[in-house]
Amino acid sequence: MLSLEPQSLWRYFHEITRIPRPSKHEGQIRAYLQAFGREHQLPTRTDAAGNVLICKPASPGRAHHPAVVLQAHMDMVCEKRGDVAFDFARDPIHYYIDGDWVKARGTTLGADNGIGMAMMLALLAADDLPHPPLECLFTVDEETGLTGASALQEGFITGRTLVNLDSEDDGEIFVGCAGGIDTVARLPYRPEPMPGGYFPFRVAVGGLRGGHSGDDIDKGRANANKLLARFLWRLGRDTDLRLSAFDGGNLRNAIPREAGATGCLPAADKERMRVLFNLFAHEVEVETRATEPDLRLELESHDAPAEVMDKRSSANLVAALHACPHGVMAMSQDMPGLVETSTNLASVKMREGHVVEVCTSQRSSVESAKHDVASQVEAVFALAGASVTHGEGYPGWKPDLDSAILKVAEDSYRHLFGTQPKVRAIHAGLECGLFLEKYPYLDMVSIGPAMRGVHSPDERLSIPSTQRCWRWLCEVLARL
C-alpha cells in the first residue's frame, strides 16, 4: 500500500489500519489525531464527547474565503469470520492488495471511514494544495449510535459548508440519507432440565454475504437469523422442540451472516428432523443460489445441554423470530430506486439472567414510516411476551437540489472526468442529519471512493476510485 499514489494518503490509511478503533473505544485513534495536530502545529480541539477538530489556515491568497468543514468518523465496524482469531481491541488490521482492491484477511477493513480520515490528514499535511480555511472534524461512535454527531455542541465548528467523506460509491454525490432507530426485545425464559429421552442437536447457518443494513438491504441477501428461525419454526410444528441456545449476528447495522442454535427433541423424532432439514436445505439453496453462493447449512448431534428453555418461551422465541419483518418495507416514491423504509433483524443473544436479547434496526427517509415499522417489530415481540425498548434514533437528511456545494462538486467532477456524477440520496444513515439539528444553515454533500462488502469481512476498497476521489476532493476545495 505504501507504494501507491498519492503516497501521503495511503501512508495515513496504512497508519490508521494499525490502530484499534471499535465504536465507543476510540481512545487510541483520538490520541493519534491529537498527536498529528501537535506535530503539524495545527489548532486542535477535543470536545466532551471525544470528537476531534483540527483546523488549518487557508493556502496563500485564500484567507478571505469562508471556512469549509471536512468530516469523517473515527470508529469502524468490527466484524470477522467465525474461524478467524482476531481481537479488534488490540490487533492491527491485516490488509493486502488484490488487483485494484485493498482487502483484509477475514475481518472488516475499516475503510469505512478510515479512508475518509486519511484524506483529511493528507490535506492537513500538504503544503502544495490550494484550499480555503479547513476545519477537519473527526467524530466518534458513528457506527453504533451516532453519539458523537449527536453530542456536537454549537460553536465547535464555524464553517457553513460541509463535505462528508463517508460515502461508498464512485462518481456519486449524496445529498440526503435515511433516519434510523433501534428496537431491542428482551424475552425472559425459565430454565429447565433437559427432558429424559430427548436427542440433543445443533443447527447452524453460515457463509452468507451479509453486508450493510442500509446500503445492501435491497440486494436480496439472506439473513442468517431468519433462515435459522424458519427451520426451527418448521421443526417445532412437527416435534416437541426445546431450545437451549440461539446465537446469531452481531451488529445492528450489519445483515447477519452466521447463526446457530442448540436444542433437543424426542429421540423418536431424530430421523424426522433430518428429513425436514434436508427439505429445508434444498429449498434455501434454490432460493438463494444467485445471492449466496457460499451458503452453509449444518445439522449435527451435540452434547446434552445442562438446561433448556421452558417450552412456552422456546416456542414464543422461534415464532417471534420467524414472524419478525426483515428487509425492504417500502421504496421511495420521490427518487426511483431508493429504498424508503427497511428493517434489519440484526442479532439474537443469550444474556445473563435467563433472557434472550433480540436487536433490530429500522431506517426510513420518512419519519412517520420509521416509527411505524419500529412499532410493527415491537408488536411481534410483545405478543411473544418480551419487553421492548426503542433507542432515541437519529433524523434523516432531506435533499437540497439547489445546494451551492452540490453545484461545485458536480462542476468539479465534470471538469476532471468528462462525465456527469450521479446525485443521489442514500438509505444508509449519515451524520449529516444530526449536524443540521445543531447547524441548520449548513450546506452539505457526501462523497467517497467505491467500497464493497462494507460492514462485513468482504469489505474492500477500490484503489483507482480512491485516487479519483482524492483528485475530486482537491478540485472541489480549489474551487471554493
Secondary structure as the mmCIF struct_conf table of DSSP 4:
data_model
#
loop_
_struct_conf.conf_type_id
_struct_conf.id
_struct_conf.beg_label_comp_id
_struct_conf.beg_label_asym_id
_struct_conf.beg_label_seq_id
_struct_conf.end_label_comp_id
_struct_conf.end_label_asym_id
_struct_conf.end_label_seq_id
TURN_TY1_P TURN_TY1_P1 LEU A 2 SER A 3
BEND BEND1 LEU A 4 PRO A 6
HELX_RH_AL_P HELX_RH_AL_P1 GLN A 7 THR A 17
TURN_TY1_P TURN_TY1_P2 ARG A 18 ARG A 18
BEND BEND2 ILE A 19 ILE A 19
STRN STRN1 PRO A 22 PRO A 22
TURN_TY1_P TURN_TY1_P3 SER A 23 LYS A 24
HELX_RH_AL_P HELX_RH_AL_P2 GLY A 27 GLU A 39
TURN_TY1_P TURN_TY1_P4 HIS A 40 GLN A 41
STRN STRN2 THR A 44 THR A 46
TURN_TY1_P TURN_TY1_P5 ALA A 48 ALA A 49
STRN STRN3 VAL A 52 LYS A 56
HELX_LH_PP_P HELX_LH_PP_P1 PRO A 57 SER A 59
TURN_TY1_P TURN_TY1_P6 PRO A 60 GLY A 61
TURN_TY1_P TURN_TY1_P7 ALA A 63 HIS A 64
BEND BEND3 HIS A 65 HIS A 65
HELX_LH_PP_P HELX_LH_PP_P2 PRO A 66 ALA A 67
STRN STRN4 VAL A 68 HIS A 73
BEND BEND4 MET A 74 MET A 74
STRN STRN5 MET A 76 MET A 76
STRN STRN6 LYS A 80 LYS A 80
TURN_TY1_P TURN_TY1_P8 GLY A 82 ASP A 83
TURN_TY1_P TURN_TY1_P9 PHE A 88 ARG A 90
HELX_LH_PP_P HELX_LH_PP_P3 ASP A 91 ILE A 93
STRN STRN7 TYR A 95 ASP A 98
TURN_TY1_P TURN_TY1_P10 GLY A 99 ASP A 100
STRN STRN8 TRP A 101 ALA A 104
BEND BEND5 ARG A 105 GLY A 106
STRN STRN9 THR A 107 THR A 107
HELX_RH_AL_P HELX_RH_AL_P3 ALA A 111 ALA A 125
BEND BEND6 ASP A 127 ASP A 128
STRN STRN10 LEU A 134 THR A 139
BEND BEND7 VAL A 140 VAL A 140
TURN_TY1_P TURN_TY1_P11 GLU A 142 GLY A 145
HELX_RH_AL_P HELX_RH_AL_P4 THR A 147 ALA A 151
HELX_LH_PP_P HELX_LH_PP_P4 LEU A 152 GLN A 153
TURN_TY1_P TURN_TY1_P12 GLU A 154 GLY A 155
BEND BEND8 PHE A 156 PHE A 156
BEND BEND9 ARG A 160 ARG A 160
STRN STRN11 THR A 161 ASN A 164
BEND BEND10 ASP A 169 ASP A 169
TURN_TY1_P TURN_TY1_P13 ASP A 170 GLY A 171
STRN STRN12 GLU A 172 CYS A 177
STRN STRN13 GLY A 179 PRO A 188
STRN STRN14 PRO A 191 GLU A 192
HELX_LH_PP_P HELX_LH_PP_P5 PRO A 193 PRO A 195
TURN_TY1_P TURN_TY1_P14 GLY A 196 GLY A 197
STRN STRN15 TYR A 198 GLY A 206
STRN STRN16 GLY A 211 HIS A 212
TURN_TY1_P TURN_TY1_P15 SER A 213 GLY A 220
HELX_RH_AL_P HELX_RH_AL_P5 ALA A 224 ASP A 238
BEND BEND11 THR A 239 THR A 239
STRN STRN17 ARG A 242 GLY A 248
TURN_TY1_P TURN_TY1_P16 ARG A 252 ASN A 253
STRN STRN18 ALA A 254 ILE A 255
STRN STRN19 ALA A 259 PRO A 266
HELX_RH_3T_P HELX_RH_3T_P1 ALA A 267 ASP A 269
HELX_RH_AL_P HELX_RH_AL_P6 LYS A 270 GLU A 287
TURN_TY1_P TURN_TY1_P17 THR A 288 THR A 291
TURN_TY1_P TURN_TY1_P18 PRO A 293 ASP A 294
STRN STRN20 ARG A 296 SER A 301
HELX_LH_PP_P HELX_LH_PP_P6 ASP A 303 PRO A 305
BEND BEND12 ALA A 306 ALA A 306
STRN STRN21 VAL A 308 MET A 309
HELX_RH_AL_P HELX_RH_AL_P7 LYS A 311 ALA A 323
BEND BEND13 CYS A 324 CYS A 324
STRN STRN22 GLY A 327 MET A 331
BEND BEND14 GLN A 333 MET A 335
TURN_TY1_P TURN_TY1_P19 PRO A 336 GLY A 337
STRN STRN23 VAL A 339 ARG A 351
TURN_TY1_P TURN_TY1_P20 GLU A 352 HIS A 354
STRN STRN24 VAL A 355 SER A 364
BEND BEND15 SER A 365 VAL A 366
HELX_RH_AL_P HELX_RH_AL_P8 GLU A 367 LEU A 383
TURN_TY1_P TURN_TY1_P21 ALA A 384 GLY A 385
STRN STRN25 SER A 387 HIS A 390
STRN STRN26 TYR A 394 TYR A 394
STRN STRN27 TRP A 397 TRP A 397
TURN_TY1_P TURN_TY1_P22 LEU A 401 ASP A 402
HELX_RH_AL_P HELX_RH_AL_P9 ALA A 404 PHE A 417
BEND BEND16 GLY A 418 THR A 419
HELX_LH_PP_P HELX_LH_PP_P7 GLN A 420 PRO A 421
STRN STRN28 LYS A 422 ILE A 426
BEND BEND17 HIS A 427 ALA A 428
TURN_TY1_P TURN_TY1_P23 GLU A 431 GLU A 431
HELX_RH_AL_P HELX_RH_AL_P10 CYS A 432 LYS A 438
TURN_TY1_P TURN_TY1_P24 PRO A 440 TYR A 441
STRN STRN29 ASP A 443 SER A 446
STRN STRN30 MET A 451 ARG A 452
BEND BEND18 GLY A 453 GLY A 453
TURN_TY1_P TURN_TY1_P25 VAL A 454 HIS A 455
BEND BEND19 SER A 456 SER A 456
TURN_TY1_P TURN_TY1_P26 PRO A 457 ASP A 458
STRN STRN31 ARG A 460 SER A 462
HELX_RH_AL_P HELX_RH_AL_P11 ILE A 463 ARG A 479
#
